[in-house]
Amino acid sequence: MFNGLKRGIVICACAALAVSCMDYGPIEKEDFEIDNIGSGDEVTGKGLFITHEGNFMYGNASLSYYDPERKHVENEIFARANGIKLGDVAQSMIIRDGIGWIVVNNSGVIYAIDINTFKEVGRITGFTSPRYIHFLSDEKAYVTQIWDPRIYIVNPKTYQITGYVETDMDFETGSTEQMVQYDKYVFTNCWSYQNRILVIDTETDKVCDQIVVGIQPTSLVMDKYNKIWTVTDGGYEGSPYGHEAPSLYCIDAATRKIEKQFKFKFGDWPSEVQLNGTRDTLYFINKAVWRLPVTAEKFPVKPFLPYNNTLYYGLTINPVNSEVYIADAIDYVQNGVVLRYSPDGELLDEFFQRPYVAAKVAEGRLRDTWREIVGPAADAETTELRLENHILHVRIRSSILRNELFYQREALGAEINRRSKIRLVNAVIIR
């Protein structure tokens, strides 16, 4: 996630990670001026952009900005700066020369924004399902796709698609993902039902070679020694394309030969391989967060960040000070949380309130909330108030009151959620 990094860092985080949901009607534009990112092209590492995927087909992707010095977050910055929604599934973002390039997968668009004002300066449309963008020059970049075997060639200056890199895959199973470059060659992993890394000659825009690895390589980075690292997830049980234990691979970019392979257990699901700023240390997710020097010959015994009822999803490393940012998706439905750690594993900050903590607090005062809403007399007739799986079961002694409240179930649930400041109740059952 650090390709072409200039002034700021990016984490591509979980579905529904934004602090709040906006009620989109007309959106009033706001003016931002982030003065702590720096000027010119110096890398300060002070700002963190967070892309929120949102929920597929809901069009609720969003973008946040975090200032680690002030420990301050601005949410929904794209919508607030531009008066329009970001779109459907924000897949990735890179920063190059003061411009942030946001790839919105299911909307088939790449937005270019000024990273100081968050305002749109251009967009590229016409994609099938874009995933990542890799710059070859100011006037040429590659865009990978998940449901399209072609890699798109674009001109970032004119915001136009100019051609394609053809592959031998089909539209059903063909996909390309992340990209790294060595000399004139771009390497891209084929994740969807594939087991290879393609090698593209950027002078001819043709696939000239491939490297066979395990089933479904999910990430791709290149370290300081020009070694390419990827993890495979192994597919899934019953897949017609095969199922195997996942692995972490180290590949020499010059010779294109596999030099190391660290095997995981069946059922493991490694992902999100990242490098620190000096590109000599790997970080990746496999339930916990793991750290591995690129020269290591053995896998670490203990994780960098242990699993603690967490659902880690989204990882990035500050290239200046090697601070670690990790997103906890919670359950892919609630708002998530981003955690910031020192290189020694000390928790420095967490932003976005942990929803499960907020839910426990709200659940603990549920009786008080109910009394506030229905009044003391109706509360006195309430013999049971029980929350199970976000369904509130209410037992009322008075038949008259029971009938009255029965027709107000939706309003009661909505008011409880409003007062709790979290979606605590999905339905109310009156008995």
N, C-alpha and C positions, 0 to 999 in steps of 0.2 A: 504494500500500500504506500510505498515511499518512492515509486517511480517519478522522476522529475520533480522531487520535492523542493519547493521554495517557500520559505516563510510560513510555517505552520505544519501541523501533522494531521493525519486523517485516521479515523477508525470507522470501519464499516460495521455497524452494530446490528442489533437484533430487530426482529419484527416488533412493532409497537413499542419502541423504546422512548418515544417522546413523553415528556412529563404530563402533558395534557392534550386532550383532543380538541381541535378547533372546530367550531361550528361554521363550516364554510358557506357563506353566502358571499356577498361582495366583501373583499378583503381590502382594508385600508392600508395603503403603502406607508412604510416608515423609513426614515433615513437613519442609516448606521454609519459610523466611522470608527473602525477598530484601529486605535492608534498604538497598540502594543504589539502588533505583529512585526513591525519593523518597516524600513523603507529600502528601496533598491532590491537587491537580490540576496542579501545576507540571510542566512538561516538562523533564526533565533530560537525556534522550537517552542515559542511561548503560547501559541494558539493551537487548539485541537478542534478540528471539524468532525462532527459525528453524523454519519448518514444513518437514517432510520429506514429500514426496508419498508415498514408498513405491512399491511396484510394484502396478500395477492388478490387482485381484482377489486380492491376497495379504493385505490387511488389516494391512500393516506400516508405515502412516504413523506419524510420531512428531513430537515437539516438543522443541526444545532451547532453552537460555537461555545467552547469552554476556555476561559482564561485561568490558567493554573496559578498565576500570581495572586489574583484576587479571589480565586475559587468561586468564580461567577459563571453562570450558564445563561446563554440566550437561546431559547427554543424557537422553532418554526421560522428561522431567519430568512429562508428563501421565500416563503409565502408572504411574510411581513414586508420584505424589501421589494418584492415584485408584484404583489397583489394577485398572484396565481398560485395554485397548488403545484407542488413539485411533481406529483404523478404517482404511477403504479410501480412499486418496488425499486427503491434506490439501491442499486447493486454495488457501486464502487465510486470512488472519487480520487483524483490525483491533483496535485498543485504544480503548476509550471509557470514560471515568470509572472507571478502575481495573479494568475488566472486559475480558478478552480474548475475542473472538468468533472461534472456529475453525470454518471451513466445510469439512466433510469430504464431498467430492463423491460418490463411489460408495456411501458409507454412507448418504447422504441425511439428514445430521444436522448441526446447528450446535451446538457446545458453548460455553457461557459459563464462563470460569474467572476466579478471583481471580488477578491478575497478580503478587501477592506470595507466595502460597502454592501456586499452580498447581492448586488444588482446584476441581472443578466446582461451580458454583452454580446451574446450570440447563442445559437443552438444548431445542432445537426440532427436532422430527421431522416426518416426513410429506412430505419433498421428493422430487422425482424425481431430480434431479442438480444440487444447488446449487453455485454458483460464487463469488459475492461478496455481501456484505451492505452496505447503505448506510442509515444512520440519518437519518430525517426529524425525529424527536423521541424522547423517552424511551419513547413508547408506539407508535411506528410506524416500520417499516423495510421496505425493498425487498430481495428476494433474487432474484438472477438465476439462470438455469438453462441448461444446455447441451443437454439432450435433452428439452426441454419449452418450447414457445413462450411460456408464461405467465411473468410475473414475479410471484413470491409476495409478498403483503403479510403482515407478521407484527407481533405485539405483543411486543417484547422483555421487557416486565415480566411478562407472563403466559406467555411462551414458547409462544404459540399462533399458528397460521396463521389469519389473519382474512379473507383474500380474495385476489384475483388482478387483475393488470393484463393484459388480453387483448391479443394482437397478431394480425396477419394471417398469421403464419407457421404451418407445420405441424410435427408432432412429428419428422419425419425430418430436416428441414433447418433448423428454427428454433432459435435460441439467442440468449441475451443474456449479456453479460460484465461488464466494469467499468462503474462509474457515477461521474459527477460532477454537481454541482448548481449552477445559476445561477438566482437568484431562486426562484420556485416550480417550476422545471422541472428534471427529472432527465434527463440524457443517458446512454444506454447503447449500447455498440457491439455489433453483431450479427456474430459472428465466423464461425460455421459455415456456409460456402457463401453468405454474405450480403455485401452491399456497402453497408451503411447504418448510420447512427446514429439510434436512435429518440429522440424527445423526448416525455417524459411529464409531463402536468399533474398535480402531486401533490395538487391540491385535488379533482380529479375521478377520479384514478387511471386516466386514459385516455391512450392515445397520441394526441398532437395534431399531430405533425409528424415528418418524417424528413429526414436529410441524407445524400445519396448520395455515397459516396467510392469508393475502389478496392475490389478483391475482398479480403474477409476482414480487416477492421480488428481488430487484436489487443490494443491497449492504449488507455487513455484517461486523460488528465490535464488539469487546467485551471490555467493560469499566473496570475501576479499581475495581468495585464491582462484577465482573463476571456476568454482565448483557449483554445480546446480543441485539444489535440494528440492525434493518433492515427497509428499506423503500420499499413499493410496488408501482408500477406505475399504477396499476389498469387495465392493458390491454388497449384495444382501442375499440371505437364504432364499432359494427358490428362483433367483434371477436367471432368465434364459441366457444371460451373458456371462454367468459364472459367479462363484462366491469363494473367497479365499481370505486368509488372514491378511490384514493391512501391513504395510511396511513403510519405513523411511529410507529413501534412496539418496545417495551422493553420486553425482555424475560429473565427470570432467568435461567442461564445455569445449575444450580444444579437440579431444579425441572422441568425445561422445560415448565414452565407456563408463559403465557403472563401476564405481570404486568401493562403495560401502552399501550395505543393506542391513538395517536394524528391523527385525521382525516383531510385530505385536501379536497379541492373542486374538483368536476369533471373538467377535463381539466388541472389540475395541473400535473406536471411531476417531482416529486422529485427524486434525484439520488445522488450518490457520497458521501455517509455517511463516514465521517472521524473523528478521535479523535485527540486531542492534545497530547503532550508528557506525561502528567500526567494522561491521559485517564479519565479525569473528565468532559470534555466538548466536545460536538458533533458539527461538522460542516457538512453542506450538501447544495446541490444546489436545489432550486425550483424557477427557473427563476432568482431570486436574490440568494445571499449566506447567509445562516442562521446559527446562533450559539445558542446552547441550553445546559445549564448545565445538566449533566446526572441525577441530583436529582430534576430537575424542574418538577412541576406538571402542569404548564400551558405553552402554546406555546408563544414565544416572539411576541410582537406587531410589532417591527421594525426589518428589516434584518440587519445583520452585514455589508454586502456590497449590496447596492441597485441595482436594475436593471437599466441599463443606455444604452439601445440599445446594450446590450451585449448578447452573446451566450456562457454562461459559460459551459465549458466542460473539466473536469479534475480538481481535487482539491487535495491538500495534505497539511499537517501541519508539520513544522519543530519540531521534538520531543524535541529539546533542548531549543529553545527560543520561540516556538509557533508562529513563523511567518507563514503567510498564503500565499500559492502559488495557483493561480487560472489561468486556461487557458481560453482565449476567442477565440472560434473557428471562429468568424466573420461570415462566411457563409458556412463552411465546404469545401470550394473550394480554397479560397485565403489562403496565409500564415496567421497564427494566431499570438497571442501575449500571453505571460505569464506575469502576474502581481504579484508582491510581496508586501504584506502588513504586517504592524506591528500588534501585538495582539490588538492594539487600533483602527485598521482600517485605519492607515495612509499609503498612497502609498509610498513605499520605492524605488521601481524600476519597470520598465517594459522593457522587452527585446523581441526582434523581433519587428521591426518597425510596427506600426499599418498600415495594407495595405490600409484601407479605407482612412486614412489621406494622405498616399503617393499617392493614386489614385486621390484625390481631388487636390493635388498640381500638379500632372501631367496633369490633365484635365484643370487646370487653365492656364497652359502654352502650351496648345495643339497647338494653332495657331503659336506660336514661333517655336515649334518643327516641325510643318508642313513646315514652311518657311525654316528652316534649311535643311530639307530633299529635297524639290522640287526646292528650289531656289526662289529668289524674283520675277522673271518674271512669273513663274507658280503660285506663291502665289497671284499675282495681278489678275490672271484669276479665282481664287477661290472665289466664291460668297457666299458659305455656308460651314461651317465646324461644324457639330453637332454630339455629342456623345450620344447615347441612348442605355442603356442595353449592353454596351460594343461593340456596332456596330457604326462605324464611317460613317456618311452620308456626302458625299462630292459633292458639285455642282460646275461644271466647265463651264465657259462661252465659251471657245474656243472648238470647236468640234474636232479639230486636237489633242489638248492637252488631251481632255477627252478620246479619243480613246487610246492614248499612255498610260495614267495612268490606264486605265481600265485593261490592261494586266499586270500591275505591282501591282495590289491590294494586293496580299499576301506579296510581298516584302515590300510594304509600311507599312502594318500593323506590320510586324515583326520589321522593323526599328523603328517605333514609340515606340513599347514595349521595344526595346533595349535601346533607349535613355531615356525613362521614368523610366527604371529600375523596371518595374512592368508590369504585363499583363493587359494593359489598353484596348486594342482593340482585339476583337475576329474576326472581319470581317470588310472589307471596301467596301462600296457601292459608286460607281461613277455615278453621273448623270450629 
